[in-house]
Amino acid sequence: MYQKTTLDNGLRLVTSTMPHTRSVCISLFIGTGSRYESDAEAGTSHFIEHVLFKGSAKYPSPGEISAAIEGIGGILNGGTDKELTVYWCKVAQQHFALALDVLTDMLLHPRFDLEEITKERQVIIEEINMCKDSPSQEANMLIDGLLWPNHPLGRDVAGSRESVAGITREAMLDYLDRQYQPDNTVVAIAGNIQHQEAVNAVSQVMDDWTSHKPHASYSDYQPTLAQRVKIEKRDIEQSHLCLALTGLPLLHPQRFKLDLLNTVLGQGMSSRLFTEIRDRLGLVYSIHSYVEHFLDSGSLTIYAGVDTRNLTTAIKAILEQLNRIKETVPEAELSRARELSKGQLLLRMEDSHNVAGWMGGQETLTRRILTPEEVTAIIDAITAEELEKLARELIDGKRLRLAVVGPVAEDAPLEELLKL
C-alpha cells in the first residue's frame, strides 16, 4: 500500500510502511537527466549529482557528508540516468531524522565549492575513461548512438571528456535552478515509518522550497534513417556485441508484453538465448537481453561476448532465435517466464530501497504508482498469442542495429547479416 501527499509547493511525497523491517530508505527523485541537456550541456546532470555530495551548508565537506551517514551504519548514494536523477539514503529506523537532514541539506543548500568542482571534474573524466576501457560497456554506449542518433538519448549520461571539461560552475547552477524544482521532485520513503510521520518531517525541512521558474522539458525523439552497424576495433580477446531493436515507450499499453517477451528471450539461465547460444552451441560465456522504456521511445537489446572467430556464427544464431520467437511461445515456456518475472519483482519488494525506487520512479515519470499486485495481474493475463503478435510487429530486420567492440575490421561486412 502506498500513500501520497502533495505539499503546497508542489513537492510530492509517497510512502510505503513496512513494519516488518528495521530500516528506512529515503529517495529524492528529480525529473531530469541527460536527455534534458543540450549538446553543450552534455553531462551536466551527472556532474551536478557528483557535486551535491561534495559539501552542503551543514555538512561542508564530502568527508562530513559521508561520515554523518556511515557513522550510523547507513548507506548514501546517488545516480543519474537519461530521464531521472536520484539521491538516496538507507538507515536503521531510529536514524531517519538524520538521514533526511543530510539528504535535504545536500539538495537545498549545496556549496558548489570551486575547488571541489575542479577535483570532481577530473574524477568524472576518469569515470568516463574507466567505462571506455570496458568493451562491454562501450558496446552498450555505441548501440545507444545507433538507436537514437543525433539525440540526447543516444549519448553517454556522463557526457564526453570534452563536454565535461567545458561545464562551468555557473552553467551547473543555471541548470540546477531550472530543473531542481519542488514540482519536479518526488520524495519516496519506504520502511518502518508511518505516512504522517514522514509528512511532518519532510514538511518541516522542505515546505519553504519554492520554484523560481518552470523546469525545462525534454526534446522529443523523431525516428530517422541512420547507420545500422558500428564497429570499434580493439586488440582484445573477445568481440562484444549488442544487437538491438527499437522498442516501446514507458506508457505504451503493450510495454508489459515486451517485458515478458524479453524474459522468454534472454533473462536467466533458462531463457532461449542462454540455453541455445551458450548451453547448446557453446559459443559464449555471457549472453542476455534487456529492455529500456523511455517517455517517448524504447529498445530491446541483446548483449553477448564471443570469440571473434565465432562472431558471424553467433550473430546468425541470435537472429535465428529472434525469428523463432515470432512463430511460437509454448505455454510451458510462457508459464516459466511469468513466474520468473513475478518472483523477481516480489523478491525485490522485500527491500526498502527497492520499494522506494519502485514508488519514486513511477511517480516521477508517470504520476501513477502501479502496485506489485497490479503488475502481477497484468503479467498473468498475457497470452502466448499476444506475445507472438507483438514479436511479429517489433522484430523486423529493418529495425535491427548492431554494435561491435573487438578485433574486427571496421569495414567488416556485418550489415548484410541483419536480415529477419
C-alpha positions in Angstrom: 0.0 0.0 0.0 1.3 3.4 -0.9 0.2 6.8 0.4 0.8 10.2 -1.3 0.7 13.8 -0.1 1.5 16.8 -2.2 2.8 19.8 -0.3 1.7 23.4 -1.1 4.9 24.0 -3.2 4.1 21.0 -5.5 6.6 18.6 -3.9 5.2 15.0 -3.9 5.8 12.6 -1.0 5.0 8.9 -1.4 5.5 6.4 1.3 5.1 2.7 2.0 5.0 1.4 5.5 7.0 -1.8 6.0 6.6 -2.6 9.7 8.5 -5.9 9.4 11.7 -4.1 8.5 14.3 -2.4 10.7 15.3 0.2 8.1 14.0 3.3 6.3 15.1 4.3 2.9 14.7 7.9 1.7 15.0 8.5 -2.1 14.8 12.0 -3.6 13.9 11.8 -7.3 14.4 14.7 -9.7 12.6 14.6 -13.0 15.7 15.4 -15.0 18.6 13.6 -16.6 20.9 13.6 -19.6 18.1 13.9 -22.2 17.2 17.3 -20.9 20.6 18.6 -21.8 21.7 20.4 -24.9 24.8 19.2 -26.7 26.9 21.8 -24.9 25.5 20.8 -21.5 26.1 17.1 -22.1 27.0 15.5 -18.7 25.6 18.4 -16.6 23.0 16.3 -14.7 25.6 13.7 -13.8 28.2 16.4 -12.8 25.6 18.1 -10.5 24.8 14.7 -8.9 28.5 14.3 -8.1 29.0 17.9 -6.8 26.0 17.6 -4.4 28.0 15.0 -2.4 30.9 17.4 -2.1 29.6 19.7 0.6 26.4 21.5 1.9 25.7 24.2 4.4 25.6 21.9 7.5 28.0 19.3 6.1 30.6 21.4 4.3 32.9 18.7 3.1 32.5 15.3 1.3 34.0 13.6 4.4 31.4 15.2 6.7 28.5 14.1 4.5 29.7 10.5 4.2 30.8 10.3 7.9 27.3 11.5 9.0 25.7 8.5 7.4 28.4 5.9 7.6 28.9 6.8 11.2 25.4 5.4 11.9 25.9 2.4 9.7 23.8 3.8 6.8 24.2 3.8 3.0 24.3 7.0 1.0 24.4 7.1 -2.8 23.0 8.7 -6.0 22.6 8.0 -9.6 21.9 9.8 -12.9 20.0 8.3 -15.8 18.6 9.7 -19.0 15.3 10.8 -17.5 15.8 10.7 -13.7 18.3 11.7 -11.1 18.1 10.2 -7.6 19.8 10.7 -4.2 19.1 8.0 -1.6 19.9 7.0 1.9 19.1 3.9 3.8 19.5 3.8 7.6 18.2 2.0 10.6 14.8 3.3 11.5 16.0 5.3 14.6 18.3 7.4 12.3 15.6 8.5 9.9 15.7 12.2 11.0 19.5 12.4 10.5 19.3 10.8 7.0 16.6 13.2 6.0 18.6 16.2 7.3 21.7 15.1 5.3 19.8 14.5 2.0 17.8 17.6 2.1 20.8 19.8 3.1 22.7 18.4 0.1 19.7 19.1 -2.2 18.7 22.5 -0.9 21.9 24.0 0.3 24.8 22.6 -1.8 28.1 24.6 -1.6 29.3 24.2 -5.2 32.8 24.9 -4.0 35.0 25.7 -7.0 38.0 23.7 -5.7 35.8 20.7 -5.2 34.3 21.1 -8.7 37.7 21.2 -10.2 38.7 18.0 -8.5 35.4 16.3 -9.3 35.7 17.2 -13.0 38.8 15.0 -13.2 37.1 12.3 -11.2 34.3 12.2 -13.8 36.7 12.2 -16.7 38.4 9.1 -15.0 34.9 7.5 -14.7 34.3 8.1 -18.4 37.8 6.6 -19.2 37.0 3.6 -17.0 33.8 2.9 -18.9 35.5 3.3 -22.2 38.1 0.8 -21.1 35.3 -1.8 -20.6 34.4 -3.2 -24.0 31.0 -4.5 -22.9 30.1 -1.0 -21.6 31.4 0.6 -24.8 29.3 -1.7 -26.9 26.3 -0.6 -24.9 27.2 3.1 -25.5 27.6 2.5 -29.2 24.3 0.8 -29.6 22.5 3.7 -28.0 24.1 6.0 -30.6 22.7 3.8 -33.3 19.2 3.6 -31.8 18.9 7.3 -31.1 21.3 9.1 -33.5 22.0 12.8 -33.0 19.8 12.8 -29.9 20.5 13.1 -26.2 19.1 9.5 -25.7 22.0 8.3 -27.8 24.7 10.0 -25.7 26.5 8.7 -22.6 24.8 10.0 -19.5 28.1 11.3 -18.2 28.8 13.2 -21.4 32.2 13.2 -23.1 35.6 14.2 -21.8 35.3 17.3 -23.9 31.9 18.3 -22.8 32.7 17.7 -19.1 35.8 19.8 -19.4 33.7 22.7 -20.6 31.0 22.6 -18.0 31.3 25.7 -15.7 30.1 26.3 -12.1 27.8 28.9 -13.5 26.3 26.5 -16.1 25.6 24.0 -13.4 23.9 26.5 -11.1 21.8 27.7 -14.0 20.8 24.1 -14.8 20.1 23.4 -11.1 17.9 26.5 -11.0 15.9 25.3 -14.0 15.5 21.6 -13.2 15.7 21.2 -9.5 12.2 22.4 -8.6 9.8 21.1 -5.9 7.1 20.4 -8.5 9.7 18.3 -10.4 10.7 16.3 -7.3 9.4 13.3 -5.6 10.4 12.2 -2.1 9.9 8.4 -1.8 10.2 6.8 1.7 9.8 3.1 2.4 10.4 1.2 5.6 9.4 1.1 9.3 7.7 4.5 9.4 4.2 5.8 9.2 3.0 8.2 6.4 2.0 11.1 8.7 5.3 10.9 10.5 7.1 11.2 7.1 4.8 14.1 6.0 5.5 16.0 9.2 9.3 15.5 8.9 9.5 16.3 5.2 7.2 19.4 5.5 9.4 20.8 8.3 12.6 20.9 6.1 11.2 21.2 2.5 7.9 23.2 2.8 9.6 26.5 2.2 11.4 25.3 -1.0 9.9 27.4 -3.8 10.1 27.3 -7.6 11.9 30.1 -9.4 11.0 29.2 -13.0 9.3 26.4 -14.9 11.6 23.4 -15.4 12.6 22.7 -19.0 11.0 19.8 -21.0 12.9 17.2 -23.0 13.4 17.2 -26.7 11.2 14.6 -28.5 12.8 11.8 -30.4 11.9 11.6 -34.1 12.9 8.3 -35.7 15.3 8.8 -38.5 17.1 6.6 -41.1 20.7 6.2 -39.9 23.7 4.0 -39.7 22.8 0.4 -38.8 26.3 -1.0 -37.8 29.1 0.5 -35.8 32.4 -1.4 -35.2 35.1 -0.2 -32.9 38.3 -2.1 -33.5 40.3 -3.1 -30.4 43.0 -5.6 -29.7 41.3 -7.6 -27.1 40.4 -11.3 -26.5 36.7 -11.2 -27.4 34.3 -9.3 -29.6 31.5 -7.7 -27.6 28.3 -7.2 -29.5 25.0 -5.5 -28.9 22.2 -6.3 -31.3 19.1 -4.1 -30.8 15.7 -3.2 -32.0 13.6 -0.2 -31.3 11.1 -0.9 -28.6 8.1 0.7 -26.7 7.7 3.8 -24.6 7.1 3.7 -20.9 3.3 4.3 -21.1 2.7 2.1 -24.1 -0.2 -0.3 -23.4 1.9 -3.3 -24.6 5.1 -2.5 -22.6 4.5 -5.4 -20.1 4.1 -7.8 -23.0 7.5 -6.7 -24.3 9.0 -7.1 -20.8 7.6 -10.7 -20.7 8.8 -11.4 -24.3 12.3 -10.2 -23.2 12.2 -12.7 -20.2 11.4 -15.5 -22.6 14.2 -14.4 -24.9 17.1 -13.5 -22.7 16.5 -13.3 -18.9 18.0 -16.0 -16.8 19.7 -19.4 -17.4 16.5 -20.9 -18.8 16.0 -18.3 -21.4 16.2 -19.1 -25.1 19.4 -17.2 -25.7 21.2 -18.8 -22.8 20.1 -22.3 -23.4 20.7 -22.2 -27.2 23.7 -19.9 -27.7 25.6 -20.8 -24.6 24.4 -24.3 -23.5 23.7 -26.0 -26.8 26.1 -24.2 -29.2 28.8 -23.3 -26.6 29.5 -20.0 -28.4 29.5 -17.6 -25.5 30.0 -17.3 -21.7 27.8 -14.2 -21.3 24.6 -13.5 -23.1 21.4 -11.8 -22.1 18.8 -9.3 -23.3 17.2 -6.3 -21.7 14.5 -3.7 -22.5 14.5 0.1 -21.9 11.4 2.2 -21.7 11.7 6.0 -22.0 8.9 8.6 -22.1 8.7 8.5 -25.9 10.8 5.6 -27.1 12.3 2.3 -26.1 14.6 -0.6 -27.1 15.2 -4.3 -26.9 18.9 -5.1 -26.8 20.8 -8.4 -26.8 24.4 -8.5 -25.5 27.0 -11.2 -26.0 30.8 -11.6 -25.6 32.2 -14.1 -28.2 35.4 -15.3 -29.8 35.9 -13.2 -32.9 36.2 -16.3 -35.0 32.7 -17.2 -34.0 31.2 -13.7 -34.3 29.3 -14.3 -37.6 28.0 -17.6 -36.3 26.8 -16.1 -33.0 25.0 -13.2 -34.8 23.3 -15.7 -37.1 22.3 -17.9 -34.1 20.9 -14.9 -32.2 18.9 -13.8 -35.3 17.5 -17.4 -35.6 16.2 -17.1 -32.0 14.6 -13.7 -32.9 12.9 -15.4 -35.8 11.7 -18.4 -33.8 10.2 -16.3 -31.1 7.9 -14.7 -33.7 6.5 -18.2 -34.5 5.6 -19.7 -31.2 5.8 -19.4 -27.4 4.7 -22.7 -25.9 2.5 -22.4 -22.8 5.1 -24.1 -20.6 7.7 -21.6 -21.6 5.3 -18.7 -21.1 4.4 -20.0 -17.6 8.1 -20.2 -16.6 8.6 -16.6 -17.8 5.6 -15.4 -15.9 6.7 -17.0 -12.7 10.3 -15.7 -13.1 9.0 -12.2 -13.7 6.6 -12.2 -10.8 9.1 -13.9 -8.5 11.9 -11.4 -9.2 9.5 -8.5 -8.7 8.2 -9.8 -5.4 11.6 -10.6 -4.1 12.8 -7.0 -4.8 9.9 -5.7 -2.8 11.3 -7.1 0.4 14.0 -4.4 0.4 13.1 -0.8 1.5 15.5 0.7 -1.1 13.8 -1.2 -3.9 10.3 -0.2 -2.7 11.3 3.5 -2.5 12.7 3.2 -6.0 9.6 1.4 -7.3 7.4 4.2 -6.0 9.6 7.2 -6.7 10.5 6.2 -10.2 6.9 5.6 -11.3 5.5 8.7 -9.6 8.2 11.0 -11.1 7.8 9.7 -14.6 4.1 8.7 -14.9 2.4 10.2 -11.8 0.8 6.8 -11.2 2.1 4.0 -9.0 1.2 0.5 -10.0 1.4 -1.9 -7.1 3.2 -5.2 -7.5 -0.2 -6.9 -7.3 -1.4 -4.9 -10.2 1.7 -5.7 -12.3 1.5 -9.4 -11.5 -2.2 -9.4 -12.6 -1.2 -7.8 -15.9 1.6 -10.4 -16.4 -0.8 -13.3 -15.6 -3.3 -12.0 -18.2 -0.8 -12.0 -21.1 -1.3 -14.8 -23.6 1.1 -16.6 -25.9 -0.8 -15.3 -28.9 -0.3 -11.7 -27.7 3.4 -12.3 -27.3 3.7 -13.8 -30.8 1.7 -11.0 -32.3 3.9 -8.4 -30.6 7.1 -10.2 -31.7 6.0 -10.2 -35.3 5.3 -6.5 -35.1 8.5 -5.4 -33.4 11.1 -7.9 -34.6 11.7 -6.6 -38.1 15.0 -6.7 -39.9 14.7 -3.0 -40.9 14.8 -2.1 -37.1 18.0 -4.0 -36.3 21.1 -2.2 -35.2 24.4 -3.8 -34.4 27.4 -2.5 -32.4 30.7 -4.5 -32.0 33.8 -3.8 -30.0 36.7 -6.1 -30.6 39.4 -7.2 -33.0 37.1 -6.7 -36.0 37.9 -4.7 -39.1 35.8 -1.5 -39.1 34.7 -2.3 -42.7 33.7 -5.9 -41.9 30.6 -6.8 -43.9 28.3 -7.4 -40.9 25.3 -5.3 -42.1 24.5 -7.9 -44.7 23.7 -10.3 -41.8 20.9 -8.1 -40.4 18.0 -9.8 -42.0 15.0 -11.5 -40.5 
